[in-house]
Amino acid sequence: MPENTSFTTASEPPRKLPRGVPFIIGNEAAERFSYYGMMSILTIYLSRQLNLGDVEGKKIVHLFATAVYFLPLFGAWIADKWLGRYWTILTISLFYCAGHGALALFEGNLPGVYLGLTLIAIGAGGIKPCVSALVGDQFPPGNEQGLTRVYGWFYWSINFGAAFGFALIPMLRDKHGYSWAFGVPGIAMAVATFIFWLGRKNYIRVPPQRKSSQAGVMTVLLFAFNNQSQRKPGQRWLDVALAKFNAEEVSAVRAVARIALVFLTVPVFFALYNQVNSTWVLQGEKMKPFDVFGFKVDGERMQAVGSILVMIWVPILTYLVYPLSEKAGLRPTPLRRMGLGMVLAGVTYVISGWMQGRIDAGEQLSLAWQLVPYIVLVAGEVLVSATGLEFAFAEAPQSLRSMMMSLWLLTIAGGHFLIAIFTDLNARFVKASGAKELYFYAGLMFVVSVIFMGIATWVTKRNQSAA
């Protein structure tokens, strides 16, 4: 249905926060509490409570997460072509609530677990690209600085909700069982939906592009590939489409191609980062828990540290590191930030592998040691994730912004899928375990970081030549 476009902030001062943003950020914080609260206990629930074992439990967790980050393709298509972002978020959130309800009602029942995870994947995946793009829609042209900062705070709100989910849901599970531990995140998701609905009169809503260039992008690409024989010496491959398609369509394809090329290596980063919810939890179970003001921190609760560190790193990077880098002449462009984040991920797994080696040798390490790799990894994750959202929105054509957000989320799906594949292949054939497995991921990340930097350099030069 058509979107209401009567609400605008065009007359507002550039630095003023658009009226709809607080509702979107509040919705995101509550939604992330529900998702990560459920994820905080899922690995141990599958591996130990349902007796599936560590390998199978880890595979299911990451295949579920693959679906969560793959389904944004469909959510973005529905939003961009039919319902618009507001109505897509509001309606698909109902699936989300039902999924949490299924997990709570069918505790200990594997088919019921699969039903709940399927519904959550539809809900979480369907709204993801729409929420990210809706934030950007609230900013009129000329407020790029505000857009950069609000994506940082948007990401901060994600981790604010996640931190409480990771910390509180395992505690709730210990006191009241898995039914309540899965049910409370469902209540949080209902609250998230209500907060989003409350802001309905404050949002800038971009109408769905029923005649958008999404289909045209594929048409232009196919035409260009099928007519390469017509290309003249020195002519770029996409230029052969200029004779048949207008400049706007070809420009959209060029933008999509640049974004896709930059994102090509990012799944490997997420293959490392997202193991904090599986491999690192299982590692933490072999380490000695510690107390913080009487609060027991074990392998599951340790996941909250990552979210807390994000809330610390976002303002440090946004208001201190980036401005100082600018003054020093080291311009922190999005691609440079992402490249540095990948390198830090590799360093993290060197540290984690060293720790695992000591555990494999029989030493009982305190779980507090995991703080060291967490600090480094989370700095890298902020450099990659918050920047990736900003890069995708800024580079994408207006009619394809939700789709480009889903393309970014697809890199996360690819990372989860890589973990599932590597875990299965390792269990079947290689049988590497402990520190060797972690060192493999470190080496892979360093190689991919070099490849990313080469791609980033090429894309930057192409953008400069086209300017």
TINUZA-98795 format. One line per 5 residues: number of its first residue (from 1); their letters; for each residue x, y, z of C-alpha. Coordinates in Angstrom, 2 decimals. Example, Ala and Ser with C-alpha at 12.3 -4.5 7.8 and 13.67 -1.06 7.14 Angstrom:
2
1) as) 12.30 -4.50 7.80; 13.67 -1.06 7.14
This chain:
467
1) mpent) 0.00 0.00 0.00; 1.21 3.58 -0.56; 3.30 5.15 2.18; 2.39 8.37 3.92; 5.01 10.95 2.90
6) sftta) 3.49 13.95 4.63; 5.98 13.96 7.50; 9.21 15.76 6.69; 12.13 17.28 8.48; 13.28 19.43 5.59
11) seppr) 12.74 22.61 7.61; 14.56 21.29 10.68; 18.10 22.36 11.47; 20.65 19.89 10.06; 21.91 18.83 13.49
16) klprg) 18.47 18.26 15.00; 17.58 14.62 15.59; 14.58 13.68 13.41; 11.45 12.97 15.46; 11.07 9.37 14.31
21) vpfii) 14.60 8.25 15.20; 14.06 7.74 18.99; 11.16 5.34 18.28; 13.24 3.36 15.78; 16.19 3.16 18.16
26) gneaa) 13.91 2.13 21.06; 12.34 -0.55 18.90; 15.77 -1.82 17.88; 17.04 -2.04 21.46; 14.01 -4.10 22.59
31) erfsy) 14.14 -6.30 19.48; 17.84 -7.03 19.98; 17.17 -7.90 23.63; 14.69 -10.51 22.46; 16.95 -11.96 19.76
36) ygmms) 20.23 -12.10 21.66; 18.52 -13.11 24.89; 17.29 -16.20 23.02; 20.68 -16.70 21.34; 22.52 -16.50 24.67
41) iltiy) 21.12 -19.87 25.77; 20.54 -21.55 22.40; 23.93 -23.27 21.95; 23.94 -24.94 25.38; 20.19 -25.69 25.08
46) lsrql) 20.70 -27.61 21.83; 24.00 -29.22 22.75; 23.28 -30.26 26.34; 19.54 -29.96 27.11; 18.45 -31.67 23.86
51) nlgdv) 21.58 -33.88 23.84; 22.57 -33.02 20.27; 26.27 -32.61 21.09; 28.59 -29.66 20.60; 29.17 -30.10 16.85
56) egkki) 25.49 -30.54 15.92; 24.36 -27.80 18.29; 26.89 -25.39 16.82; 25.80 -26.25 13.26; 22.12 -25.66 14.03
61) vhlfa) 22.84 -22.30 15.68; 24.76 -21.05 12.68; 22.36 -22.47 10.08; 19.53 -20.68 11.92; 21.55 -17.47 11.91
66) tavyf) 22.26 -18.01 8.20; 18.50 -17.97 7.59; 18.09 -14.87 9.76; 20.57 -12.94 7.66; 19.54 -14.43 4.30
71) lplfg) 15.82 -13.64 4.58; 16.41 -9.86 4.51; 16.50 -10.28 0.72; 12.78 -11.08 0.83; 11.97 -8.48 3.46
76) awiad) 13.70 -5.82 1.39; 11.87 -6.90 -1.76; 8.49 -6.70 0.00; 9.35 -3.28 1.45; 10.85 -1.72 -1.68
81) kwlgr) 8.24 -3.05 -4.11; 4.98 -3.50 -2.19; 4.43 -2.46 1.43; 7.11 0.10 2.18; 9.43 -0.15 5.15
86) ywtil) 6.96 0.88 7.88; 4.24 -1.67 7.10; 6.76 -4.44 6.41; 8.34 -3.98 9.85; 4.98 -3.81 11.62
91) tislf) 3.44 -6.91 10.02; 6.45 -9.24 9.98; 7.13 -8.47 13.66; 4.10 -10.65 14.45; 5.93 -13.73 13.10
96) ycagh) 8.80 -12.82 15.40; 6.58 -12.79 18.49; 5.00 -16.12 17.49; 8.43 -17.72 17.12; 9.44 -16.87 20.68
101) galal) 6.09 -18.18 21.83; 6.70 -21.53 20.09; 10.10 -21.93 21.75; 8.51 -21.29 25.15; 5.51 -23.60 24.62
106) fegnl) 7.43 -26.50 23.07; 10.37 -26.66 25.48; 12.38 -29.86 25.00; 10.58 -30.74 21.77; 12.91 -30.61 18.74
111) pgvyl) 10.18 -30.09 16.08; 8.80 -27.27 18.24; 12.26 -25.74 18.43; 12.58 -25.87 14.64; 9.14 -24.22 14.29
116) gltli) 10.10 -21.43 16.69; 13.46 -20.82 15.04; 11.82 -20.74 11.59; 9.29 -18.10 12.66; 12.00 -16.03 14.37
121) aigag) 14.16 -16.25 11.25; 11.26 -14.94 9.14; 10.57 -12.12 11.59; 14.15 -11.09 12.35; 15.25 -11.45 8.74
126) gikpc) 12.25 -9.71 7.26; 12.57 -6.52 9.29; 16.37 -6.19 9.38; 17.03 -4.28 6.14; 13.91 -2.19 6.60
131) vsalv) 14.84 -0.88 10.04; 18.37 0.01 8.96; 17.13 1.82 5.86; 14.29 3.55 7.72; 16.86 5.21 9.97
136) gdqfp) 18.56 6.71 6.94; 15.23 7.83 5.47; 14.75 10.19 8.41; 17.70 12.38 7.31; 17.22 14.94 4.52
141) pgneq) 20.00 15.63 2.01; 22.81 17.75 3.41; 22.89 16.07 6.82; 25.57 13.45 6.09; 27.32 14.14 9.41
146) gltrv) 24.12 13.45 11.29; 23.65 10.24 9.30; 27.12 9.00 10.20; 26.56 9.67 13.90; 23.08 8.23 14.07
151) ygwfy) 24.23 4.94 12.52; 26.83 4.77 15.26; 24.16 5.29 17.91; 21.77 2.95 16.11; 24.43 0.29 16.39
156) wsinf) 24.98 1.32 20.02; 21.28 0.68 20.76; 21.53 -2.77 19.20; 24.22 -3.70 21.65; 22.49 -1.99 24.57
161) gaafg) 19.59 -4.40 24.12; 21.90 -7.33 23.40; 23.95 -6.74 26.56; 20.90 -7.04 28.79; 19.69 -10.09 26.86
166) falip) 23.00 -11.89 27.25; 23.23 -11.01 30.94; 19.65 -11.56 32.13; 18.21 -14.46 30.12; 20.74 -17.10 31.32
171) mlrdk) 20.01 -15.94 34.88; 16.28 -16.27 34.25; 16.86 -19.75 32.81; 18.78 -20.83 35.92; 15.96 -19.69 38.23
176) hgysw) 12.80 -20.50 36.24; 13.73 -22.88 33.41; 13.83 -22.66 29.65; 10.13 -21.89 29.09; 10.40 -18.56 30.87
181) afgvp) 13.83 -17.92 29.38; 12.37 -18.22 25.88; 9.06 -16.54 26.77; 10.47 -13.28 28.15; 12.26 -12.45 24.86
186) giama) 8.85 -12.87 23.19; 7.39 -10.28 25.55; 10.31 -7.99 24.73; 9.58 -8.38 21.02; 5.94 -7.43 21.61
191) vatfi) 7.18 -4.30 23.43; 9.48 -3.54 20.49; 6.55 -3.73 18.08; 4.46 -1.43 20.29; 7.26 1.16 20.52
196) fwlgr) 7.59 1.14 16.75; 3.83 1.62 16.30; 3.84 4.57 18.72; 6.14 6.50 16.37; 3.93 6.02 13.31
201) knyir) 3.09 9.73 12.96; 6.70 10.85 13.17; 8.38 8.81 10.45; 9.44 10.00 7.02; 8.12 7.16 4.86
206) vppqr) 9.57 6.59 1.41; 6.90 5.08 -0.88; 7.56 1.59 -2.30; 9.00 1.74 -5.83; 6.59 -0.58 -7.64
211) kssqa) 8.30 0.40 -10.85; 11.71 0.52 -9.25; 14.99 -0.25 -10.91; 15.50 -3.54 -9.06; 14.33 -5.63 -12.03
216) gvmtv) 16.11 -3.19 -14.31; 19.41 -3.81 -12.52; 19.35 -7.48 -13.46; 18.22 -6.67 -17.00; 21.08 -4.24 -17.53
221) llfaf) 23.60 -6.72 -16.12; 22.39 -9.56 -18.37; 22.39 -7.30 -21.42; 25.93 -6.12 -20.69; 27.25 -9.65 -20.23
226) nnqsq) 25.46 -11.04 -23.30; 26.71 -8.28 -25.58; 30.40 -8.18 -24.73; 31.27 -8.88 -28.36; 30.10 -5.32 -29.13
231) rkpgq) 32.60 -3.79 -26.70; 35.20 -1.56 -28.30; 38.88 -1.57 -27.24; 39.30 0.37 -23.99; 35.54 0.44 -23.36
236) rwldv) 34.33 -0.70 -19.92; 32.11 -3.78 -19.91; 29.05 -1.92 -18.61; 29.30 0.83 -21.21; 27.84 -1.49 -23.85
241) alakf) 24.50 -1.14 -22.03; 24.42 2.64 -22.40; 23.00 2.40 -25.92; 19.94 0.47 -24.70; 19.37 1.72 -21.15
246) naeev) 19.26 5.20 -19.67; 22.07 6.67 -17.62; 20.15 6.32 -14.33; 19.71 2.55 -14.77; 23.35 2.02 -15.72
251) savra) 24.48 4.20 -12.81; 22.39 2.08 -10.43; 24.03 -1.08 -11.73; 27.50 0.42 -11.31; 26.68 1.34 -7.71
256) varia) 25.36 -2.16 -6.98; 28.43 -3.76 -8.55; 30.81 -1.61 -6.47; 28.96 -2.39 -3.25; 28.82 -6.14 -4.02
261) lvflt) 32.55 -6.20 -4.81; 33.44 -4.49 -1.52; 31.23 -6.91 0.41; 32.68 -9.99 -1.30; 35.24 -10.81 1.41
266) vpvff) 33.24 -9.60 4.42; 31.58 -13.01 5.13; 34.94 -14.37 6.31; 35.08 -11.61 8.94; 31.65 -12.60 10.21
271) alynq) 32.65 -16.26 10.18; 35.14 -15.29 12.89; 33.08 -12.73 14.77; 29.88 -14.78 15.12; 31.65 -17.66 16.80
276) vnstw) 31.40 -15.64 20.02; 27.91 -17.21 20.27; 29.15 -20.79 19.78; 32.88 -21.61 19.77; 33.71 -18.98 22.39
281) vlqge) 30.80 -20.10 24.59; 32.02 -23.70 24.43; 35.57 -22.51 25.17; 34.26 -20.48 28.10; 32.58 -23.58 29.55
286) kmkpf) 36.08 -25.08 29.93; 37.37 -22.03 31.79; 36.93 -20.98 35.39; 33.98 -18.57 35.93; 34.55 -15.33 37.81
291) dvfgf) 32.35 -12.94 39.79; 31.65 -9.26 39.23; 29.96 -7.69 42.29; 28.38 -11.05 43.08; 27.26 -11.64 39.47
296) kvdge) 28.59 -14.96 38.17; 30.13 -14.73 34.71; 30.28 -18.04 32.83; 30.62 -18.94 29.16; 27.04 -17.91 28.31
301) rmqav) 26.96 -14.69 30.31; 30.36 -13.68 28.93; 28.60 -12.88 25.64; 27.26 -9.71 27.28; 30.82 -8.37 27.39
306) gsilv) 30.87 -8.02 23.60; 27.78 -5.83 23.59; 29.04 -3.73 26.50; 32.34 -3.18 24.71; 30.49 -2.02 21.58
311) miwvp) 28.76 0.67 23.66; 32.20 1.77 24.82; 33.96 1.57 21.45; 31.28 3.41 19.40; 31.63 6.79 21.19
316) iltyl) 35.43 6.38 21.50; 35.80 5.80 17.77; 33.12 8.29 16.68; 34.09 11.22 18.87; 37.79 10.64 19.56
321) vypls) 39.62 8.31 17.17; 37.99 9.39 13.90; 38.32 13.17 14.54; 41.94 12.78 15.70; 42.70 10.70 12.61
326) ekagl) 41.25 13.45 10.42; 43.41 16.08 12.10; 46.48 13.88 11.67; 45.78 13.60 7.94; 44.79 9.93 8.14
331) rptpl) 41.28 10.19 6.74; 39.23 7.30 8.22; 37.21 6.47 5.11; 34.67 3.63 5.39; 36.86 1.24 3.40
336) rrmgl) 39.93 1.97 5.51; 37.95 1.40 8.69; 36.62 -1.91 7.40; 40.11 -3.09 6.38; 41.53 -2.32 9.82
341) gmvla) 38.61 -4.14 11.45; 39.41 -7.29 9.48; 43.05 -7.22 10.54; 41.99 -6.91 14.18; 39.76 -9.98 13.79
346) gvtyv) 42.79 -12.01 12.70; 44.80 -10.74 15.69; 41.93 -11.78 17.96; 42.05 -15.39 16.83; 45.81 -15.52 17.38
351) isgwm) 45.14 -14.52 21.00; 42.22 -16.93 21.32; 44.31 -19.75 19.83; 47.09 -19.09 22.34; 44.55 -19.29 25.17
356) qgrid) 43.08 -22.51 23.80; 46.55 -24.01 23.58; 47.02 -23.47 27.31; 43.60 -25.03 27.98; 44.46 -28.02 25.76
361) ageql) 47.65 -28.47 27.80; 45.53 -28.92 30.93; 45.84 -25.47 32.45; 42.67 -24.08 34.05; 42.42 -20.50 32.89
366) slawq) 40.11 -17.92 34.37; 37.34 -16.87 32.01; 38.53 -13.30 32.59; 41.24 -14.05 30.02; 38.57 -13.91 27.33
371) lvpyi) 38.28 -10.18 27.95; 41.52 -9.67 26.00; 40.34 -11.11 22.65; 36.88 -9.61 23.21; 38.33 -6.08 23.45
376) vlvag) 40.25 -6.47 20.19; 37.50 -8.30 18.29; 34.77 -5.84 19.25; 36.89 -2.89 18.12; 37.19 -4.63 14.76
381) evlvs) 33.48 -5.40 14.67; 32.52 -1.77 15.21; 34.93 -0.74 12.46; 33.36 -3.23 10.07; 29.66 -3.43 11.01
386) atgle) 28.70 0.16 11.79; 30.74 1.29 8.80; 29.17 -1.31 6.53; 25.68 0.00 7.27; 26.81 3.54 6.56
391) fafae) 28.61 2.54 3.34; 25.66 0.54 1.97; 23.16 3.34 2.57; 25.39 6.10 1.21; 26.37 4.22 -1.97
396) apqsl) 22.99 2.70 -2.84; 20.47 4.32 -5.21; 17.31 5.57 -3.45; 15.10 2.81 -4.90; 17.50 0.07 -3.85
401) rsmmm) 18.45 1.06 -0.32; 16.56 -1.71 1.46; 17.95 -4.20 -1.05; 21.51 -2.98 -0.45; 20.97 -3.22 3.30
406) slwll) 19.89 -6.83 2.73; 23.02 -7.40 0.65; 25.09 -6.26 3.64; 23.14 -8.59 5.91; 23.73 -11.37 3.38
411) tiagg) 27.45 -11.11 4.19; 26.57 -12.00 7.79; 24.50 -14.95 6.53; 27.50 -16.04 4.49; 29.68 -15.89 7.58
416) hflia) 27.32 -18.10 9.58; 27.04 -20.54 6.66; 30.85 -20.73 6.39; 31.04 -21.65 10.08; 28.48 -24.44 9.61
421) iftdl) 30.33 -25.76 6.55; 33.77 -25.55 8.17; 32.46 -27.23 11.34; 30.95 -30.10 9.37; 33.98 -30.61 7.11
426) narfv) 36.34 -30.45 10.05; 34.32 -33.01 12.02; 34.17 -35.37 9.01; 37.62 -35.09 7.48; 40.21 -32.77 9.03
431) kasga) 39.36 -33.36 12.69; 41.40 -30.34 13.81; 40.46 -29.20 17.28; 41.41 -26.70 19.93; 44.12 -24.18 19.14
436) kelyf) 44.77 -25.51 15.61; 41.21 -24.69 14.55; 41.46 -21.15 15.93; 44.83 -20.54 14.27; 43.33 -21.65 10.96
441) yaglm) 40.70 -18.91 11.24; 43.39 -16.35 12.11; 45.46 -17.20 9.04; 42.38 -17.17 6.81; 41.41 -13.72 8.07
446) fvvsv) 44.85 -12.24 7.41; 44.81 -13.50 3.81; 41.29 -12.17 3.24; 42.25 -8.80 4.76; 44.92 -8.36 2.09
451) ifmgi) 42.41 -9.25 -0.63; 39.90 -6.75 0.78; 42.49 -3.97 0.82; 43.26 -4.65 -2.85; 39.56 -4.46 -3.73
456) atwvt) 39.09 -1.29 -1.67; 42.02 0.40 -3.41; 40.63 -0.49 -6.84; 37.10 0.71 -5.98; 38.44 3.98 -4.57
461) krnqs) 40.41 4.67 -7.75; 37.37 3.89 -9.92; 35.20 6.25 -7.87; 37.81 9.00 -8.15; 38.12 8.58 -11.91
466) aa) 34.34 8.66 -12.31; 33.97 11.82 -10.19
